[in-house]
Amino acid sequence: MVVMIANNFVGSPVDQVVFDGNSVFIKRDDLLDPAFSGNKARKLYYLLENDDSHAKVISYGSPQSNFLYSLSELAKLKQWKCDFYVDHVPRFLRDNPAGNYLRARNNGANIISIHKEKDTLSIEEYINKFVLPEEECALFIPEGGSSPLAEPGIKKLAEEITQWAEIEKMDDVKVMLPSGTGTTALYLQKHLDFEVLTCACVGANEYLEDQFQALSKGAFQHPTILSMQKKHHFGKVYTEFYDIWLSLKKQTGIEFELLYDPLGWLTLRGYMQVQKNNVEQSNPPPILYIHQGGVLGNDTMLARYNRMKRMGNK
Ligand SMILES: *Cc1c(COP(=O)(O)O)cnc(C)c1O
């Protein structure tokens, strides 16, 4: 049974772990429900609870994305059709369906490649021009669920954190989570009195700042963006990503996700190092890292890491 749709939904637990000698609290949003978890479940929470007026949902993005999979779960629960537009499906995935792509397909999601038709248009432009005019009754959700529809579910996450800190008698906490579109970090900051720390996984810091601005319209405070010296490209495989993912698993027993979490943890490790060396701050506030789920996507990422290791491409 899906925990998220139960009326007595109580939220996710918090674990305390030690990583590289640092004590860190982990908000286990990955444990919300096996099928419907992480920040995508938070973003879709409002629709799950409130929307029964649609028969079809339309979105777009990567055929391997966590969002595609979560949307397909929502559509299955709601008995909605789900049309998900992608540029193209990579050949290795088409030949060996796995991870989010396979699960979304099994849930009945209709994954539509428009590489040939869209010409010079972006996927969103193509959908606006050719798809939505024919689908006036469908619900359209932007890539990654980056929409005001996401706010109520993320507000709920903020309330759980506030409650937890109260019970633990913490008057300050630093909340860390890696960003894609920045939707989760932004709405979390809006509804939390604590500072939210994040890092830009998808584009440059300027891209993330633009995303924040588009959703906030400058009406509330944005999260703090932390950066690393080395730039990483989204979706690429890096030895240091795999290494920190594996050492997190060994030291904490928790499996994190492989696209966003490695950069999140590398950045956080740097931040904690600076805090430790800061003599003026003898007692830095505790850190709460948000586990945003997505581990089902690790199937296809691990296959890529294995290929990289076989090729000795270090
Ligand atoms: C989607 C996702 C993110 C990025 O969330 P945004 O709200 O787009 O910033 C981060 N981590 C995981 C595991 C995700 O699935």
Ligand as a Chemical Component Dictionary entry (heavy atoms), coordinates in Angstrom:
data_LIG
# 
_chem_comp.id                   LIG 
_chem_comp.type                 NON-POLYMER 
_chem_comp.pdbx_formal_charge   0 
_chem_comp.three_letter_code    LIG 
# 
loop_
_chem_comp_atom.comp_id 
_chem_comp_atom.atom_id 
_chem_comp_atom.alt_atom_id 
_chem_comp_atom.type_symbol 
_chem_comp_atom.charge 
_chem_comp_atom.model_Cartn_x 
_chem_comp_atom.model_Cartn_y 
_chem_comp_atom.model_Cartn_z 
_chem_comp_atom.pdbx_ordinal 
LIG C1 C1 C 0 15.087 15.113 -9.322 1  
LIG C2 C2 C 0 16.143 14.885 -8.311 2  
LIG C3 C3 C 0 16.923 15.945 -7.824 3  
LIG C4 C4 C 0 16.740 17.369 -8.298 4  
LIG O1 O1 O 0 15.572 17.958 -7.785 5  
LIG P1 P1 P 0 15.183 19.450 -8.207 6  
LIG O2 O2 O 0 13.947 19.756 -7.426 7  
LIG O3 O3 O 0 14.913 19.428 -9.674 8  
LIG O4 O4 O 0 16.313 20.356 -7.847 9  
LIG C5 C5 C 0 17.902 15.654 -6.887 10 
LIG N1 N1 N 0 18.104 14.388 -6.439 11 
LIG C6 C6 C 0 17.374 13.357 -6.884 12 
LIG C7 C7 C 0 17.671 11.991 -6.373 13 
LIG C8 C8 C 0 16.368 13.563 -7.826 14 
LIG O5 O5 O 0 15.651 12.529 -8.277 15 
# 
loop_
_chem_comp_bond.comp_id 
_chem_comp_bond.atom_id_1 
_chem_comp_bond.atom_id_2 
_chem_comp_bond.value_order 
_chem_comp_bond.pdbx_ordinal 
LIG C1 C2 SING 1  
LIG C2 C3 SING 2  
LIG C2 C8 DOUB 3  
LIG C3 C4 SING 4  
LIG C3 C5 DOUB 5  
LIG C4 O1 SING 6  
LIG O1 P1 SING 7  
LIG P1 O2 DOUB 8  
LIG P1 O3 SING 9  
LIG P1 O4 SING 10 
LIG C5 N1 SING 11 
LIG N1 C6 DOUB 12 
LIG C6 C7 SING 13 
LIG C6 C8 SING 14 
LIG C8 O5 SING 15 
# 
